[in-house]
Structures are given as C-alpha cells and as structure tokens.
C-alpha cells in the first residue's frame, strides 16, 4: 500500500466507481447481487446491460451501454437504444463509437453518431463516449476526444473491456485528460484489477473508473 497516496481513501475512490456487470451470461439474480454489492461498497453507479433495465438501485446512479461492445451499429440504433434505456431509468449512457471510422480518420462519421445519440437522449442523461483507446494511435485518440467534445458528450471513456487490443492504460488516460483539459470527464475502464493500477489511472487524470472487481480494488485503499 506504500504506493497509494494518502488522500485516496477507500471512500474517495468508491465515489469514482461505476460498478460494472456487462457479461453476456449475466442473469437477473446477478444484477440484483451487483446492485447490492454496489450499495454496500458505496460506489457512485452501477453499469448494466440495457436488456437488464429497469432496475431498482436506490442511492446509486444507473449507467448502461449503447452500441456495445463492437460499436458497429447504425447510429440510429445506438440512439434508439440509448433513448429506451433512459426511459427505463438509466441516468448515464456509455456509447461505443465506430472504432473503424476513427482508425480510418473519418471523424465526421464519429461526430455524426455521437450527435445522434446526444440528440436522442437530450439532457436527460449523461453521455460517455467509449473510444477503445488501445486500438487507436495517439493522434486518433486526440482527434476523437476533440470530436466527442464538439458533439456534446460529457465524458470520454477508454475501453469496453472486450476489445482484444486491451483496456485502460496510464498513457491513454493521461493523453485523454490533457486533450479534454477538464472540459469533459475521463473514464478509465477495462482491465483495472488492483488498487495500484486504479491509483495510477486517477493520478493520470481519470475522473471515473469502470470496475467489475470493485471490492478487490477498494480493499487496497486505506480507510
């Protein structure tokens, strides 16, 4: 625990966490258990598949995903999925961009799809944009972050946690945080399994963490 800054208490870090259950085999019982665990841990939100909504989660924000995990959905489908989710009680939507469009440098296409989802949900929910940072070169990460801001997103997010290229990295989070310069939040997600890793990402500029192993991670922080 020597590498954990003293100000990063368990309670302070819990307030940054989206406790996440997006496994395709998740059952309603798993969702109920995840919500109970999230409340016990004092995290900020639960993040669940849209098909599992609505869900009762008193005291927690409810986040969900759109276009998950590939991003290869028509923008109108992503928008409809996001709109239905907030009608079923979601407070936040984490949408996956068309990563291939970003790889190809077609940022106008990325802009258009983020705007489509933003317009579908209006100001009724917070919008996070998943960019799959591990699959993008630095220049594309910067460009997509600028695009997300132009489109009216509230956060940029590193990863789905399902891409073979990997999840969150300190380098990507730092680059994203420097690019948005406090104008958007930065969510680190994918492969965060230890308190030390979480602390590094927070130091790099992450303002939210997507974790499926929240209890294990929080156990590494001081009370």
GIPE-V90662 format. One record per pair of residues at least 24 apart in sequence whose ideal C-beta (glycine too) atoms are under 8 Angstrom apart, sorted by sequence separation. I is the first residue (numbers start at 1). GAP is how many residues later the second one is. D is the distance in Angstrom with one decimal. If there is no record, write none. Layout:
I,GAP,D
I,GAP,D
This chain:
17,24,7.5
19,24,4.7
28,24,7.1
31,24,6.0
93,24,7.0
129,24,4.6
134,24,7.5
156,24,6.2
166,24,7.0
167,24,3.4
168,24,6.0
193,24,7.0
195,24,7.3
196,24,6.9
18,25,7.3
21,25,7.3
22,25,6.8
24,25,8.0
35,25,7.0
71,25,3.6
127,25,7.2
128,25,6.9
131,25,6.0
133,25,4.5
134,25,6.3
166,25,6.5
167,25,7.1
192,25,6.7
195,25,2.5
17,26,4.1
18,26,6.5
19,26,7.0
20,26,7.5
21,26,7.3
22,26,7.2
26,26,6.8
64,26,4.5
68,26,7.5
70,26,6.9
71,26,5.4
72,26,6.5
127,26,5.0
128,26,6.6
129,26,6.8
131,26,6.9
132,26,7.8
133,26,6.3
194,26,6.2
195,26,5.3
14,27,5.7
15,27,7.4
17,27,5.9
18,27,4.5
19,27,5.2
20,27,4.3
21,27,5.7
22,27,5.6
62,27,5.9
63,27,6.6
66,27,5.4
69,27,6.4
71,27,5.1
127,27,5.2
128,27,3.9
129,27,5.3
130,27,4.6
131,27,6.9
132,27,5.9
163,27,7.7
177,27,6.5
178,27,7.3
14,28,4.5
15,28,7.5
16,28,6.4
17,28,7.5
18,28,7.1
19,28,7.1
20,28,7.9
21,28,7.6
62,28,5.1
63,28,6.8
64,28,7.4
65,28,7.3
66,28,7.3
67,28,5.5
68,28,5.4
71,28,5.3
72,28,7.4
93,28,6.1
126,28,4.6
127,28,7.3
128,28,7.3
129,28,6.4
130,28,7.6
132,28,6.6
135,28,5.8
156,28,5.7
158,28,8.0
161,28,5.9
173,28,5.3
177,28,2.6
14,29,5.0
15,29,5.5
18,29,4.4
62,29,5.2
63,29,3.9
64,29,6.0
65,29,4.9
66,29,4.3
67,29,4.3
71,29,7.9
102,29,6.9
126,29,7.0
128,29,4.8
130,29,6.7
134,29,6.3
155,29,5.7
156,29,7.7
157,29,7.6
158,29,6.9
160,29,7.5
161,29,3.8
176,29,7.1
177,29,7.4
14,30,7.4
61,30,4.5
62,30,7.3
63,30,7.2
64,30,7.2
65,30,7.2
66,30,7.2
67,30,7.8
130,30,5.7
135,30,4.3
154,30,6.3
155,30,4.0
156,30,5.9
157,30,3.9
158,30,5.3
159,30,5.3
160,30,6.7
161,30,6.8
170,30,5.1
174,30,4.2
11,31,6.3
21,31,7.9
50,31,5.9
61,31,6.0
63,31,6.1
65,31,7.1
132,31,5.1
134,31,3.9
141,31,6.3
145,31,5.5
149,31,6.2
153,31,6.2
154,31,6.3
155,31,6.8
156,31,7.3
157,31,7.8
158,31,5.7
159,31,3.4
170,31,6.2
173,31,4.2
174,31,5.8
53,32,5.9
93,32,5.4
95,32,6.8
97,32,6.2
99,32,7.5
103,32,7.1
134,32,3.9
148,32,8.0
155,32,5.2
157,32,5.8
158,32,6.2
159,32,7.7
173,32,5.6
92,33,5.7
93,33,7.4
95,33,7.2
97,33,6.7
99,33,4.7
103,33,6.7
114,33,6.9
118,33,5.9
132,33,7.0
134,33,6.5
142,33,6.7
146,33,6.7
168,33,6.0
171,33,8.0
173,33,5.1
50,34,7.0
54,34,4.3
55,34,7.1
91,34,5.8
92,34,4.3
93,34,5.6
94,34,4.3
95,34,6.0
96,34,4.6
97,34,5.9
102,34,5.9
110,34,6.1
114,34,6.0
118,34,4.4
141,34,5.6
145,34,4.2
149,34,5.8
170,34,4.8
50,35,4.7
53,35,4.1
54,35,4.5
78,35,6.4
82,35,5.1
86,35,5.4
90,35,6.1
91,35,6.7
92,35,7.6
93,35,7.0
94,35,7.9
95,35,6.5
97,35,7.6
105,35,7.3
118,35,7.0
133,35,7.4
134,35,6.7
141,35,6.4
145,35,5.5
149,35,5.7
53,36,6.1
92,36,6.5
94,36,5.6
96,36,7.4
99,36,5.6
107,36,5.4
111,36,5.0
115,36,4.8
133,36,7.0
148,36,6.6
53,37,6.1
75,37,6.4
79,37,4.7
83,37,4.4
99,37,7.3
103,37,6.7
107,37,6.9
110,37,5.1
114,37,3.6
115,37,6.9
138,37,6.0
142,37,5.0
50,38,7.8
75,38,3.8
78,38,6.8
79,38,5.0
82,38,5.3
83,38,5.8
86,38,5.2
102,38,5.1
105,38,7.7
114,38,7.4
134,38,7.0
141,38,7.4
168,38,7.7
78,39,5.3
82,39,5.1
86,39,4.5
111,39,6.2
114,39,5.9
133,39,3.8
145,39,7.5
50,40,7.5
76,40,6.5
79,40,7.1
80,40,6.9
85,40,7.9
107,40,5.0
111,40,5.3
75,41,4.1
79,41,3.4
102,41,7.4
75,42,7.2
78,42,8.0
79,42,7.8
102,42,5.2
22,43,6.5
82,43,7.5
133,43,6.9
18,45,5.4
47,45,7.8
82,45,7.9
131,45,7.9
22,46,6.9
45,46,7.4
22,47,7.7
45,47,6.6
47,47,6.7
97,47,6.7
161,49,7.2
66,51,6.3
157,51,7.9
161,51,7.6
155,52,7.8
155,53,6.7
157,53,7.1
134,56,7.7
128,57,7.6
71,59,7.5
128,59,5.7
130,59,7.8
71,61,7.4
68,62,7.8
94,63,5.9
96,64,6.0
99,64,7.8
63,65,7.7
65,65,7.8
18,74,7.9
128,80,7.9
69,91,4.2
68,92,6.3
69,92,7.8
69,93,3.9
94,93,7.6
69,94,7.3
65,95,7.9
94,116,7.9
22,138,8.0
22,139,7.3
22,140,8.0
20,141,7.8
47,163,6.3
44,164,7.4
18,169,7.3
20,169,7.4
18,171,7.6
43,171,5.9
41,173,5.6
41,174,6.2
38,176,7.4
37,177,7.4
41,177,6.1
37,178,6.7
13,182,7.9
13,185,6.5
16,186,7.1
13,189,7.3
16,190,7.4
18,190,6.2
20,190,5.1
22,190,7.9
4,191,5.9
8,191,5.7
16,191,6.8
17,191,7.6
18,191,7.0
20,191,6.2
21,191,6.7
4,192,7.0
16,192,5.5
17,192,5.1
18,192,4.8
19,192,6.4
20,192,4.9
3,193,5.6
16,193,5.2
17,193,7.8
18,193,7.2
19,193,7.7
1,194,7.4
5,194,6.6
8,194,6.7
17,194,5.4
4,195,5.3
19,195,4.7
3,196,6.9
13,196,7.5
17,197,5.3
5,198,7.5
14,200,7.6
17,200,7.9
17,201,7.7
13,204,7.6
14,204,5.9
13,205,6.2
10,208,5.1
13,208,5.2
10,209,8.0
12,209,8.0
10,211,4.4
9,212,6.2
10,212,6.7
11,212,7.8
8,213,5.7
9,213,5.8
10,213,5.6
8,214,7.8
9,214,6.6
4,216,6.7
6,216,7.0
4,217,6.0
4,218,6.8
1,219,6.5
1,220,7.9
1,221,6.7
